[in-house]
Amino acid sequence: MNESRPSGARRALLGALGLAALGAPWLLRAESAARPVRLILPVGVGSGVDTIVRSAGPALNAAFGASVVIENQPGAGGIVGTTALVRSTADGTNLGVVSNNHVIFPSVYKSVPFDPIADITPISVIGTTPLLVVVNPAKLPQGNVQDLVAALRAKPDAYNYASSGNGTILHLAAEMFLQQAGLRIRHIPYKGVGPMVTDLISGQVDLGVLSLPSILPHLQSGALKAIGVGGASRSAAIPDIPTIAEQGLPDYHVEGWFALVGPKGLPPTAISRAYQAFGKAYADPEVRKAMAVQGNAIVMKNPADTAAYFRSEMAKYAAIVKAARLEPQ
């Protein structure tokens, strides 16, 4: 029987096509890994989380092996940006960095368009950042907690305090301070940290609680004055500023944190890639140096520990909201 056999050139071509077919899934994975990563920040430019993430921008590009596009979507204390994240495609190219506000939402809003636990994939708590009670020195020149409390108490209707929005961590941290000091002054909520800082510097508002990275240059220039640090210990970046607890309010302990999350249903391979990339980026010596200068501490938690941390933090802030008698909005 006369059987047709492919020529040598044809056999080579068929072999190449076969290898390409076998390798197609690998090629697709490689192409996917190289796609840009969209990193949603539910905060404005210049806020603490924004400063922290942008400091690691080049290192994140290198760690992912792809462009990391930072996208600010502020509004409603972080709800706008987080809603965009939870509605995005869960393929590893859409990630977000959230802060304390993420687990506060259920306690301060009657309705939130997402579940802060069930509708996200927790990847890693990245680190913590100091929160400080700060004042406009032209309006309130007092240098410590006792003198500030005395001045506010002497003129209860003369002063106000700013926050980055109703129910945000900066609002609750200020409320904690006022409650523990036995004070009541008017609250002025802003849509983000940037406008809040601008009006603090100009004297439109008198005091507030802010993260160290968002105001460090203004402390150094004298435009704002720090009364005390909210954490359990002083910040290495500003060691001369005592804690609030040291100054007569021993139960005042609050600090900011920032964490990497993805939409619900993120595949394990995408979780691993993001966790490893952020771990590598924030271990970079230059990034570590920038974090130390800003006063941040890098404390990477694995996905399981991050999920547990979110739950415990949610319970803590629910208790704070209840103690402050804040009605859900």
C-alpha positions as CSV (number, residue, x, y, z in Angstrom):
1,M,0.0,0.0,0.0
2,N,1.3,3.4,-0.9
3,E,1.3,5.6,2.3
4,S,1.9,9.3,2.1
5,R,4.5,10.5,4.6
6,P,5.2,14.1,5.5
7,S,8.4,15.6,4.3
8,G,11.1,16.6,6.8
9,A,10.2,20.2,6.7
10,R,6.5,19.4,7.2
11,R,7.4,17.1,10.2
12,A,9.3,19.9,11.8
13,L,6.4,22.3,11.3
14,L,3.9,19.8,12.8
15,G,6.3,19.3,15.7
16,A,6.5,23.0,16.4
17,L,2.8,23.4,16.3
18,G,2.4,20.5,18.7
19,L,4.8,22.0,21.2
20,A,3.0,25.4,20.9
21,A,-0.3,23.7,21.6
22,L,1.1,22.0,24.6
23,G,2.8,25.2,25.8
24,A,-0.2,27.4,25.2
25,P,-1.5,27.4,28.8
26,W,2.0,28.3,30.1
27,L,2.3,31.1,27.5
28,L,-1.1,32.4,28.6
29,R,-0.1,32.4,32.2
30,A,3.1,34.2,31.4
31,E,1.2,36.8,29.5
32,S,-1.3,37.2,32.4
33,A,1.5,37.6,34.9
34,A,2.9,40.5,32.8
35,R,-0.3,42.4,32.7
36,P,-0.5,45.7,34.7
37,V,-1.7,45.4,38.2
38,R,-4.4,47.9,39.2
39,L,-3.9,48.9,42.8
40,I,-7.0,50.8,44.1
41,L,-6.5,53.1,47.1
42,P,-9.9,54.2,48.6
43,V,-8.2,57.4,49.9
44,G,-7.1,60.7,48.4
45,V,-3.7,61.6,47.2
46,G,-1.4,62.7,50.2
47,S,-3.2,60.6,52.8
48,G,-1.3,58.2,55.0
49,V,-2.0,55.0,53.0
50,D,-1.3,56.9,49.7
51,T,2.1,58.0,51.0
52,I,3.0,54.5,52.2
53,V,2.0,52.8,49.0
54,R,3.6,55.3,46.6
55,S,6.9,55.1,48.6
56,A,7.1,51.5,47.5
57,G,5.9,52.1,43.9
58,P,9.2,51.3,42.0
59,A,9.8,48.2,44.3
60,L,6.3,47.0,43.6
61,N,6.8,47.2,39.9
62,A,10.0,45.2,40.2
63,A,8.5,42.6,42.5
64,F,5.4,42.0,40.3
65,G,7.5,42.1,37.1
66,A,4.7,44.3,35.7
67,S,3.5,47.9,36.0
68,V,1.6,48.6,39.2
69,V,-0.9,51.4,38.4
70,I,-2.0,53.2,41.6
71,E,-5.5,54.5,41.3
72,N,-7.0,56.8,44.0
73,Q,-10.7,56.5,44.5
74,P,-11.6,58.5,47.6
75,G,-15.1,59.1,49.0
76,A,-17.4,58.2,51.8
77,G,-14.5,57.3,54.1
78,G,-13.3,54.6,51.7
79,I,-16.5,53.0,50.6
80,V,-16.3,54.4,47.0
81,G,-12.9,52.9,46.3
82,T,-13.6,49.6,48.1
83,T,-16.9,49.1,46.3
84,A,-15.0,49.5,43.0
85,L,-12.5,46.8,44.2
86,V,-15.1,44.3,45.3
87,R,-16.9,44.6,42.0
88,S,-13.7,44.1,39.9
89,T,-12.5,40.9,38.3
90,A,-10.9,38.5,40.7
91,D,-8.0,37.5,38.5
92,G,-5.1,39.0,40.4
93,T,-4.8,42.2,38.3
94,N,-7.2,44.1,40.6
95,L,-6.0,44.7,44.2
96,G,-6.4,47.3,46.9
97,V,-4.8,48.6,50.0
98,V,-7.3,49.4,52.9
99,S,-6.9,50.8,56.4
100,N,-8.8,50.6,59.7
101,N,-11.8,52.2,58.0
102,H,-12.5,49.0,56.1
103,V,-13.6,47.2,59.3
104,I,-15.3,50.2,60.9
105,F,-18.0,50.6,58.1
106,P,-20.6,48.1,59.6
107,S,-20.6,50.0,62.9
108,V,-21.1,53.5,61.5
109,Y,-23.3,53.0,58.5
110,K,-26.8,51.5,58.3
111,S,-26.1,50.1,54.9
112,V,-22.8,49.3,53.2
113,P,-22.7,48.0,49.6
114,F,-20.3,45.2,50.5
115,D,-19.4,42.9,53.4
116,P,-15.9,43.9,54.6
117,I,-15.1,40.3,55.4
118,A,-17.1,38.1,53.0
119,D,-16.7,40.2,49.9
120,I,-12.9,40.6,49.9
121,T,-9.9,38.3,49.9
122,P,-7.6,39.2,52.7
123,I,-4.0,38.9,51.6
124,S,-1.7,40.6,54.1
125,V,-1.6,43.3,56.8
126,I,1.5,45.2,55.6
127,G,2.2,47.4,58.6
128,T,1.1,50.0,61.1
129,T,1.4,53.8,61.3
130,P,1.3,56.2,64.2
131,L,-1.7,58.4,64.7
132,L,-1.2,61.8,66.3
133,V,-3.4,64.5,67.9
134,V,-2.4,67.6,66.1
135,V,-3.4,71.3,66.3
136,N,-3.0,74.5,64.4
137,P,-0.4,76.2,66.6
138,A,-1.7,79.7,65.8
139,K,-5.1,78.8,67.2
140,L,-4.0,76.4,70.0
141,P,-0.4,77.0,71.0
142,Q,-0.6,74.6,73.9
143,G,2.2,72.0,73.9
144,N,0.8,69.0,75.9
145,V,-2.5,67.2,76.6
146,Q,-3.2,68.8,79.9
147,D,-2.9,72.3,78.6
148,L,-4.9,71.5,75.4
149,V,-7.7,70.0,77.4
150,A,-7.8,73.0,79.8
151,A,-8.0,75.4,76.8
152,L,-10.8,73.4,75.1
153,R,-12.7,73.1,78.3
154,A,-12.4,76.8,79.1
155,K,-14.2,77.8,75.8
156,P,-16.4,74.8,74.8
157,D,-18.0,76.6,71.9
158,A,-14.9,78.3,70.5
159,Y,-13.1,75.3,68.9
160,N,-13.8,72.5,66.4
161,Y,-12.0,69.4,65.2
162,A,-11.6,67.9,61.7
163,S,-11.8,64.4,60.4
164,S,-11.5,62.7,57.0
165,G,-15.2,61.8,57.1
166,N,-17.9,60.6,59.4
167,G,-17.1,57.2,60.9
168,T,-13.5,57.1,59.6
169,I,-10.7,56.0,61.8
170,L,-9.6,59.6,62.2
171,H,-13.1,60.5,63.3
172,L,-13.2,57.7,65.9
173,A,-9.7,58.4,67.1
174,A,-10.6,62.0,67.8
175,E,-13.9,61.0,69.4
176,M,-11.9,58.6,71.7
177,F,-9.6,61.5,72.7
178,L,-12.6,63.8,73.5
179,Q,-14.5,61.1,75.3
180,Q,-11.6,60.2,77.5
181,A,-10.7,63.8,78.2
182,G,-14.3,64.7,79.0
183,L,-14.7,67.2,76.1
184,R,-17.3,68.0,73.5
185,I,-16.5,70.2,70.5
186,R,-17.9,70.5,67.1
187,H,-17.0,68.0,64.4
188,I,-16.2,69.1,60.9
189,P,-16.0,66.1,58.5
190,Y,-14.1,66.4,55.2
191,K,-14.0,64.3,52.1
192,G,-10.5,63.0,52.5
193,V,-7.2,63.8,54.3
194,G,-5.9,66.4,51.9
195,P,-8.7,69.0,52.4
196,M,-8.6,68.3,56.1
197,V,-4.9,69.1,56.3
198,T,-5.2,72.2,54.1
199,D,-7.8,73.7,56.4
200,L,-5.9,72.7,59.6
201,I,-2.9,74.6,58.3
202,S,-5.0,77.6,57.3
203,G,-6.8,77.7,60.6
204,Q,-10.3,76.9,59.3
205,V,-10.3,74.1,61.8
206,D,-8.4,73.8,65.1
207,L,-7.4,70.2,65.7
208,G,-7.7,66.6,64.6
209,V,-6.1,63.2,64.5
210,L,-3.8,62.4,61.5
211,S,-1.4,59.7,60.5
212,L,2.3,60.6,60.7
213,P,3.2,60.1,57.0
214,S,0.5,62.5,55.9
215,I,1.7,65.4,58.1
216,L,5.4,64.8,58.8
217,P,6.5,67.7,56.5
218,H,4.0,70.0,58.2
219,L,5.3,69.1,61.6
220,Q,8.8,69.7,60.5
221,S,7.9,73.1,59.1
222,G,5.9,74.2,62.1
223,A,2.7,74.6,60.2
224,L,1.1,72.0,62.5
225,K,2.0,70.9,66.0
226,A,1.7,67.4,67.4
227,I,0.3,67.1,71.0
228,G,0.9,63.4,71.3
229,V,1.2,60.0,69.7
230,G,-1.8,57.6,69.9
231,G,0.0,54.3,70.1
232,A,1.4,52.3,73.0
233,S,4.9,53.6,72.4
234,R,6.6,56.7,70.9
235,S,7.5,56.8,67.2
236,A,11.1,56.3,66.3
237,A,10.6,59.0,63.6
238,I,9.6,61.6,66.2
239,P,10.9,60.3,69.6
240,D,10.6,63.6,71.4
241,I,6.8,63.6,71.1
242,P,5.2,61.6,74.0
243,T,2.3,59.4,73.8
244,I,-1.2,60.5,74.8
245,A,-1.2,57.7,77.4
246,E,2.0,59.2,79.0
247,Q,0.2,62.5,79.3
248,G,-2.7,61.5,81.5
249,L,-5.0,59.4,79.3
250,P,-3.7,55.9,80.0
251,D,-6.4,54.1,78.0
252,Y,-5.9,56.0,74.8
253,H,-4.3,53.5,72.4
254,V,-5.0,53.7,68.7
255,E,-2.8,53.3,65.6
256,G,-3.4,53.0,61.9
257,W,-2.8,49.9,59.8
258,F,-2.7,49.2,56.1
259,A,-3.5,45.9,54.5
260,L,-3.5,44.3,51.0
261,V,-6.8,42.8,49.8
262,G,-8.4,41.6,46.6
263,P,-12.0,40.9,45.4
264,K,-13.8,37.9,46.7
265,G,-12.8,34.6,45.0
266,L,-9.2,35.5,44.3
267,P,-7.4,32.3,43.1
268,P,-4.7,30.9,45.5
269,T,-2.0,31.5,42.8
270,A,-3.0,35.2,42.6
271,I,-3.1,35.4,46.5
272,S,0.4,33.9,46.7
273,R,1.8,36.1,43.9
274,A,0.5,39.3,45.5
275,Y,1.6,38.3,49.0
276,Q,5.1,37.4,47.9
277,A,5.4,40.6,45.7
278,F,4.4,42.9,48.5
279,G,6.6,41.1,51.0
280,K,9.5,41.5,48.6
281,A,8.8,45.2,47.9
282,Y,8.5,46.1,51.6
283,A,11.6,44.2,52.4
284,D,13.6,46.4,49.9
285,P,16.2,48.4,51.9
286,E,15.2,51.7,50.3
287,V,11.5,51.1,51.1
288,R,12.4,50.1,54.6
289,K,14.3,53.3,55.0
290,A,11.4,55.3,53.7
291,M,9.0,53.5,56.0
292,A,11.2,54.2,59.1
293,V,11.6,57.9,58.2
294,Q,7.8,58.1,58.0
295,G,7.4,56.3,61.3
296,N,5.7,53.2,59.9
297,A,6.4,49.6,61.1
298,I,6.3,46.8,58.6
299,V,4.6,43.7,60.1
300,M,3.6,41.4,57.2
301,K,0.8,39.0,58.3
302,N,-0.1,35.9,56.2
303,P,-3.6,35.7,54.6
304,A,-5.0,33.5,57.5
305,D,-3.7,35.8,60.2
306,T,-5.0,38.8,58.2
307,A,-8.5,37.4,58.1
308,A,-8.5,36.8,61.9
309,Y,-7.1,40.3,62.5
310,F,-9.8,41.9,60.4
311,R,-12.4,40.1,62.6
312,S,-10.9,41.2,65.8
313,E,-10.5,44.8,64.7
314,M,-14.1,44.9,63.6
315,A,-15.2,43.9,67.1
316,K,-12.9,46.5,68.7
317,Y,-14.2,49.4,66.7
318,A,-17.8,48.3,67.2
319,A,-17.2,48.7,70.9
320,I,-15.7,52.1,70.4
321,V,-18.6,53.3,68.3
322,K,-21.0,52.1,71.0
323,A,-19.1,53.9,73.7
324,A,-19.0,57.1,71.7
325,R,-22.8,56.8,71.2
326,L,-22.5,57.4,67.5
327,E,-25.7,56.7,65.6
328,P,-25.4,54.7,62.4
329,Q,-25.7,57.0,59.3
